[in-house]
Amino acid sequence: MKRILLDCDPGIDDALAIALAHGSPEVEVTGITTVAGNVGLEHTTPNALALAEFYGMDVPVARGAARPLVRPGSAASDVHGNTGLGDVVLPAAKAEPVSEHAVDHIVNTIAASPGEISLVAVGPLTNIALALRKEPRITEWVREFVIMGGSYTRGNFSPAAEFNIAADPEAAGVVFEAPWRTVMFGLDLTHQARATAAVRQRFTGLGRLQDELLSPCLDFYGNNRQYREHGPAIHDACAVAYVIAPELFTLTEARVDVETSGRFSSGMTVTDFAPEAESNAAVAITLDQEGFWDLVTDAFERVSSAMG
C-alpha cells in the first residue's frame, strides 16, 4: 500500500481529492498539510480539519505557510467561494491542527520513512520550497513527488500561467530546480477530468456525501464561467489518482522551468519536450477518462458507505 502525504489548499477540488485518497484501498493518507492558495490559510486549515472529520479520517493536519515566499498572496475565491467550499458549510472540526508546522511535518514524515512517502502537492508550492530549504535530502527520501500545477499551452490565472504556480512562482522555481523528478499534472491534463452531467449522475445515491458536499460543491464550481459549457474540472484529484493508478495516464519527459519575472508571463511553466532537453519532470498528457471516473466513483462509494 502506498502512503500519501497531501499538501493542499482546500478548495473544492482539494476536497474531492482528499475524498478520493481516503476512499481508495490502494493508499493510506498519512497526513494533510495546508497552505494559503484558493483561499487564505485561515480558511484552508479549518476546511482540511472539517473535511477530515466529515469523511471519518483520523489523520494529522498541519498548518503551513500563510503567504508566498516573496510576493503578496493571491486567492481564487471567485472560483471556490469566500471560505473555499462554495456554499457548503461543514460542522466545525473538533480537532485542532498538530503543533508541528507543515514544513516540519513534511520533512519529519519523509525522513522517518525513506522511500515510502508519495508527496502530493495540489496547492501553491510554498510549503514544499520551504521544506526543501530546510532539508534538501527529502528529494532522495520521497517515493515520488507529484503536483497539480502548471500547463504547457494555457493558463487560468493569466493567459500564460496556471493558478497554483502563479500564486508563488518563486517557490515553484525552487521546486522544479530541485534534484528530483516532478510529476506534473497541469491544465492540459486536468481539463480532461470534467464532472459532466453524465459523470455527476454516477454520484446519485451517495447519501450525505452527495447531498451535503459533492452536489453543492460541484454546483458552485460549475457556475464559474470557465466551466459552464463542459462541466467543472476536478484538477487536484488527477494528481492523487496518479499515485493510486498510474496506468490511467500517459506521461512525457520534459524540461520545466518557471518564469518569475515576465511582465505578461510570470508563473508560466516553460515546458521543453525536445529530446535533447535535460528533463526534470514527467508531464501528464492524456487521461483514460472512463477509468478515472470509475476510480473516483468507487472511492466516493466507499467514503459514503463508511459515513453511514
N, C-alpha and C positions, 0 to 999 in steps of 0.2 A: 504493500500500500504506500502510495506517495504521500508526503506530508507537505501541506501548503501553508506558507506564511503570507497573508494577504495585506498589502499596503494599499489603502483606498481612501476615498473622499465622498462617502455616501450622501447624496446621489442616488437617482432612480436606478440607473443601470448597475451601479455598485450593489444596490440591494438585491437585484436579481442574480448578480454574480456570486454574492455570499450564499444565497439560497441554492444555487447550482452546486457550489463546492460542498455545502453541508449535506445536500441530498444525494451525493454521489458516493457509493460504497468504495469506489476505487481510491479515494483520497481522504485524508484526515486534515482538518483545519487546525493547525497548532496555535494560531493566534491571529489577531487583527490589529493592524496599526493604522492610525488615522493621520491625515494631512489636510491642510486647507486647500480647497480647489473648487469643486462645484459650488460649494457654499463655504463659509468660514468654519474654522476649527470649533467654534462654539456650537456649531450645528453638526458637523461631521462626526465628532466624537459621541455625543448623545445618540445620534442616529445609529452608529455602529453598535452601541450598547443595547439600544432598544430593539434593533433588528435581531441581534443575537438572542435576546430573551424571547422575542416573538417566535423565532424559529425553533427555540428549545436547545440552543447551543450552550455548551459550557466551555468557553474559551477566554483567554485573557485578551483584553482590549487595551492598547497602549496609546496614549495621546502623543502626537508628534508636532511637526513644525506648523506654526500659525501663519507664516508668511514665506514668500520666496527668499532665495539666498540674498539677492541684491536689489530687487525692484519691488514696487508696490504690488499687492495681491490683485488678482482678478477673480471674478466669480461668474457662474453661469446660472444665476437664479432665474433668468428668463426661461431657461430650459427645464430646470429642476424645481423651481419654486423657491420661496424665500427661505424655507428651512431645509430644503434639499429633497424632500419626498413628495413633491407636488402637494396635493390636498390631503394626503394621508397624515393622520396624527396617531402615532402608536403610543401605548402607555409608556410613561417614563420608566426607564430601567431602574431596577432595584440595585443593581451592581454599579460599582464605580470603576473608572479606569485603574489599571495597576499603577503603582507609584513610579515604576520604571518608565523613562522617556522612550518613545517609539524607536529612536535611533539606537539606544542601548538594548532595547528588546530585540531589534533586528540582529544586531551584532552578536548578542549573547545566545540567541536561539540558534543561529547558524553555527557559531563557534562550538556549541555544545553537541552538535550532531553533524559533523563534516560529511558532505556528500549525500545528505538525506533530505535537505530542505529545498523545495521549489519556491523561490521567492517570486511572487507575482505582484506587480505594481500597476494599479489601474487608475492612479491619480497623478497629479504633478509629482515630479521625481525628487522633491526636496529632501525627504527623509532618506532616500537611497543615496543621494550625493553626500549627505552628512555622515551616513554610516560608512561609506567608502573612505571618507577623510579620516574618520576615527579608527577604522580597522580595514586597511586595503586588502587584507588577506581573505575577506569574505568572497572575493572573486574566485578564489581557489576552493572555498569550502562549500559553496552552494551546489546543489544538484543541477539546477538550471535557473536562469533568470529570464522572466517573461514580462513584457509590458503591454498595456494598451496605450498607444500613443503614436503620434506621427502620421505620415502619409507620404506617398511618393508622387501624387498627382494633384492634391487639392488641400483645402483647409476648411475648418468650420469656425475657428476663432478669427481668422482673416483669410483672404483668398489663398494664402500660401501656407498657413500654419494651423495645425490641429490644437485643440484647447489644452490638453494635458502638457504638451511640450511648450506651448506658448506661454502658459501660466508661470513657468520657471525655466526658461531656456538655458540659463547658466547651469542649473542643476542637471538638466538633460545632457548638456555638453560634458559635464563631469562623468555622467553615467556611461555615455557612448564611448568616451575615450578610455574608460577603464579596461583592463585586460581580461574581459570575459566575453562570452557570446550572448549578445542581447537578442532575444526572440521578440520581434516587433509585430504587434497587431495594430496596424494603422487603419485609417478610414477606408482605404481601398478594400480591405477585407471586411471590416465590421459593418459596412453598408450592405453586405450580402446577408447579414443576420437581422432581418427586419421582422418585427412582430406584426405580420399582416392579419387581416380578419380571419383567414384560414388557420393561421398559427394560433391566434387567440381562442379560436373555437376549441382547440385541443386542451385548453386550460379549464374548460367548463367542468364543474363538479369538484373543484379543488377546495371547496369549503371556505374556511376562514382565510386561507392563503389567497384564494381568488378574490373573495368578497372584500377583504379588508386591506389588501396590498396590491396584488397583481392588477386587478381591473382598474382601480382608481389611479394607480401609478402610470399604467400604460395609456389610460385616457388622457391624463395630464401631459405626458410625454408626447403623445401623438398629436396633440393640438398645436405643438410648435410648428411653425411654418415650414421648416426643413423636412418634416416628417409626414405632413398631412396626406400627400399623394400615395406614398408607398408603405406607410407604417413606420413606427419608430425602430431605429437600430439599437439593439441592446449590446453596445460596444464591449463593455467590460467582461461580459460572460464569455466572449470569444477567447480571451487570454486564459481564463480558468478552464474552459473546455479543452484547450490545447494540452494542459497538464493531464487531464483525465483521458483524452482520446486524441493523441496527436495525428492519428491516421485520417482524421476528418479534414486536415489542412494540407495544402501544398505550399512549401516554403522555398525561397530562393536566397542564396547567399548574396550579400551586398555590403558596400561601404556606406555607412550612415554617419553624417556629420550634422551638427545643429548650428544653424545660423543664429547668432546672438546680437548682431549689430545692424542688420539690414533695415533700412527705413521702411520698406514695404514687406520684408520677408523675415522679420525677427520671429524665431520659433519654428522656422521651416526645417524639416528633416531632409537634408540634401542627400539623395539616395543614388548611389552609383552601382549599377548592376554589371558593369563591364567585367569580363573575366579577369583582366589584369588588375582590377581594384583590390586593395588589401581589405578583405572582408572583416568586419567586426560585428556583423549582425546576420540573423536569418529573418527575412521579411516575409510575412504571410501574404499569399497572393490569392488563393482560391479556397472556398469553403464547400464542403459537402453539406448543403443546406438541409436535406432531409435527415441525414444522420445527426446533424447538430440539434435539430428540433426534437428528434427522438430522445437524445441525451438529456436535453433541458426538461422536456416533459416528464420523463421518468424520474428525474431528480426532484422536480416540483411535487410529483405524486408522493414520493417518499416523505418529503417535508410535510406535506399536507396530512398524510396519514399519522405521522408522529405528533402533529399538533392536536389532533382529535377534533 
